[in-house]
């Protein structure tokens, strides 16, 4: 499933035993903590972990609360409230003992990464977010942008009891398989083996309900509401412009509320790090090593769509 230099550990942190996929020097004081999104798995970072290890990081990609073989898998949605999820991130950092932390998140993992940095739950050296806007920009568009309100209707559907769980997990989570096999911009970007990992993860007993509980415990208009100070943590955003759930216009103006901000667009889907791994890794490597960050796609001067 993973590169031969990536190994699996069970790490006790907080009230959970996290299934964590690890790479790099286990004694390194520099931790790259990679947070996956919905409906994914730590496997979504398989193409970035070797790069981060080569750059000298100890790399941890945990299966987050409710996912993979992280246990226990609580049934009550209250256990998936954003405060619990942020506590999980803090617990993992504490368990690592790392002195320098780069937090990397995509989708829901990106939402946690933003909130973790904005709340200053633990000190961060750097922040990387992929296809998830700053909470203030997300909330602004949820409240005022009809196009984004339409794109986000799936979140309201996920609030319905049992029906979404059944639809998404039936036939061994075939709907999840289609999401990954047909939802990428680049044909062949994900192998049948990769798709099978995500399907098996979603089809496991109780898994889909746990995944959906992230939405049920954190309705968007509550999860992304709040007043936030200007973020001082150096931040990189990588954005696949063919995202059908989140409009590119949600990225505009982020440089006004993040002091040290770098934004790069790619011709890719929401799953940008899996859809365009070579470009994603080139951007990551350049930014993390202080070199000029390449641009692969000229930003659209009028991103509204």
N, C-alpha and C positions, 0 to 999 in steps of 0.2 A: 504494500500500500504506500509506504513512504520510502524515501531514499535510504540506502543501507546505513548511512551515518546518522539517521534519526532513530531514536529509541524511545520506548514507552516507559513511563513511570507512574506510580500512584503516589500523589503528594497530599498529605493531610494538611489542610489549611482551613481555618475557621471551623464551620460545622460540617464540612464535606471532605471526602476523599476524591481529589481531582485526578482524572485520567489526563496526563500531560505528556505531550510528545516533545522531546528534547533534542537539541543539537548544539554543537559547539563545545567549548571548554567548560566543563561543569564547575570549575573553580573561578571562572571569570567573574569579576566584580561588576561587569556591564551586562545587564539583563535586557533582552528584547522580549517583551511579553505581547503575544499576538492573540487578539480576541476575535473570534469568528462571529458570523451573523446567523440569521434565520434563512432557511432551515438547514443549516450547514453542520460543520464538524471541524475539528482541528485540521483535518485533511485539506481544508481550503488554503492552508498556508504552506503546503508541501513544496511549492516552487520558490518561495521566498526564504525558507528556513536555511537551506545551504548557503545562500548569499550572506545572510546575517551571521551565520557561523564563521564564514570566511573573513568577515570584517571584524571578528574578535568578540562577538557577542555570545553570551550564554542564551540560547533561544528556547523559550517555553511557549508552546501552543496548547493551552488547556481546552478540553471539552468543558464548556461552561455548564452552569447549573441546569440540570435536566437533560443534558446531551451526552451521547456516547456512553461510556462506562463510568462516568462520574456518579458517585453515590453518596448518600441516598438521593433518590429522585422524588422530591416532595410532590404530593398531589394537590395540596391546597395552593391556590393562586397567590395567596398572601406571601408565600415564601419566594415569590419571583418579583416582588416590588423592587424598584430601582435601588433603594437603599440597601437591600440585601445583596443585590448584584454588585454594587460598588464595594460593599464589604468583602465580597469574594475576591475582587481584584486586589484590594489592600491585603487580604490574608495571603494571597499568592506571593505578592511582593515581599511581605514580611517573612514568609517561609523560605524565600530564595536567599535572603540575607544580602542581596545585591546593594551596592552603594550608588550605582548609576542606572537609571531605568528609562528605557525608551518604550513607550506604550504605543502599540500599533493596533488599530481596530477597523473593522469593516462592518457596514450595516448596523445591526444591534450592537456588535462589538465596538463600532465607531461611536455610537451614541453613548455607550458607557465610557469610552475613552475621553470624549469631549467633557462629559459631566465630571469625571474623575479629575481631569486637569483643572476645570473651572472651579471646582470645589476645593482644590488643593488637598485632596485626601491624603496623598503622599507626594513627596517631591519627585518631579520628573525632569529628566534632562531634555527629552524631546518627545514630541507627539506626532504620530502619523495617522491620518484618518482617510478612509477610502469610501466614497459614495455614501456619505452621511453628512448633511450640513450641520453647521454650528446650531446649537439648540435655539438661539434667538432667531436665526434666519428660518429654521424649520417652523417655529411657532408663528412667526410673522406670515408665512405663506399659508399655513393651515388656517389662519384666521381670515385672510384677505384675498387669497388667490384661488379663484374658482377652479382653474385647471388643476392645481395641486390638490384641492379638496376632492376632485374627481379621481385623481390618481391614488389618493389615500383611502378610498372607500373600502378597500380590502380589510383595513384595520377594523372597521365597524363590523364587517362580516365575521371576523375572527372572534368578536365578543359573543357570538351566538353559542350556546352550549352544545356540545357533542357533534353537531352536524359538520363543521369544518374539520374536526378531528377525524371523523369517519371518511369524509371525502378525500382528504389528503393522504390518509394512511391505507386506504383500500387498495386491493391488488398489489400488495407489497410496495405501497407508496409509489405507484406508477406516476401519479401527478407530479411528485417531487422529481422523479427521473426525467420527465418531460421538461420541467422547469430548467434543468441543467443541460440536457442534451439538445434542446431546441431553443433555449433562451439566450444563448451566447451570440455575439456578433460574428465570431470567427468559427466557421465550420471545422470540426475536429479538434477544437481547443481542449475539449475534455474527453477522455477515453471512456470506454464502456466500464472499465474497472473503477474509474473515478466516480462515475454515475452510480455504480452499484454501492459504493461506500455510503453515499448520501441516502440512497434508498433504504439500505439496511439500517442505517442510523434512524431514519424517520419511521420505519416500520416496526421497530422494537416496541415491546409492550410498554405502554404508558408514555412513550417518547413524544408522540405528536401532541398530546395534551400538555405535556411539560413545555414544549416549544411554544405552543399557543398561549400558555400562561404568561409568557413574557409580555404579550400584547394585552391580555386580560387584566393583568395587575398594573399595567402602565399605559392607559389610553393616551394617545399621542398628545392631546391637548393638555393633559396633566404632566406627562413625562417631560415635555419640552418647555413648559412654562417656567418663568422665573426671571429675576434680574441678575445679570452677570457682569462682573467687572471685565475690563479689557484683559485678555489672556496674555501673559508674558512668556509662557513656554514656547520656544521655537517650534513651529507647527508646519507640517507638510500635508497638503490635501491632494490626493490623486482621484480624478473623477472620470468615469466612463460616461461619455455623453449620450449613449444609447440606452440609458436607464429609463425603463418604462414606469417606474414607481416614484422617482424623485427627479424633478425638473432641474436642468442645468442652471436655471436662473436663481436657484436657492444658494448657489455659491457666490453670487455677486454681493459685494460689500463686506465679505468676511475680513478683508484686510483692514477694515475700519475698527474691528473689534478684537483682532488678534495682532499683537504688536509686531511679531516676527513671523510673517506668513508667506508661504510659497504654495502656489496652486498650479497644477499641471493637468491638462485634459488629454484623454485618450479616446480613440475611436473604438470603443468597447462598451459592453453592457454593464449592468449593475455589478456583476461579479468580475470587476475589473482586473483583480490580481490573478484570476484564473483565465480570463478571456485574453488578456494581453500581458502575459508574464514577463516577456523580454523587456518591453518598454517600461513596465512597472518596476522591474528590478534595476534597470538603468537609472531611472529617476531616483529610486531609493538609494542606490549606491552613491550616486553623485551628491545627493543632499546630505547623507550621513557622513561623507568624507570631506565635505566642505568644498567640493568642486562645482563648476557651473552646472546647473540642472538643465538637462536637455528639454526641448519642447518638441513634441511629436505632432501636435495638432494646434493650429492657430485658433485661439478662442473665437467663438461666434460673437460678433458685435451686438447681435440681438438674440440672446439665448431663449427668450420666451417662445413657447410652442404650445 
